[in-house]
Amino acid sequence: MSTPLKATFKHVGLYVWDLDVMADFYQRWFGLIVTDGGMGGAGKGIFLSADPTEHHQLVFVVGREPGSKPTINQLSFLVADLATVQAYYRKAVDEGVKITMTKSHGNALSVYVLDPEGNQIEIYCHTPWYIKQPAGKPMNLDLSEADILAQVEHEVRSDPSFMLRDQWIEQASARMTR
């Protein structure tokens, strides 16, 4: 029996219709910087990253038909805590960026917004809990952090699949190192 190959996911490339608008949005919203750009085999593109050890985390290449439907479900950005999720929620409200939903997944708390070309972005933080996925309940990010966390903890502890996140990580680690 052979050992399966393993790889680590590091970046994604998207076709866009307006490089400048998309680069501006992702720089302002997520602190990404343009690391390179120009003409290549796929056309005019730019590379963006917020990690100095990764040349790029996002690649935008001109080639998407203006007005076309996005072909991705979502891009997800992990933040440190619920307060930061709430800050992104307020930023979206203040800037008129479309919010598609706010959800508690039990193991994560998320706000979903649309970028300038209609791609859905999830901005989320981990919770200390796990429940079987998919799971999602609407969440009111206008409540206090303490009230949100108390409500989510009450909901997850009543789920039959509940466990602490550390327990889930231990189990997942065992499965992934086999």
Helices and strands as residue ranges (DSSP letters): E 12-16, H 19-30, E 33-40, E 43-49, E 58-62, E 75-78, H 82-95, E 99-104, E 108-114, E 120-126, E 129-130, E 137-138, H 145-157, E 163-164, H 165-176
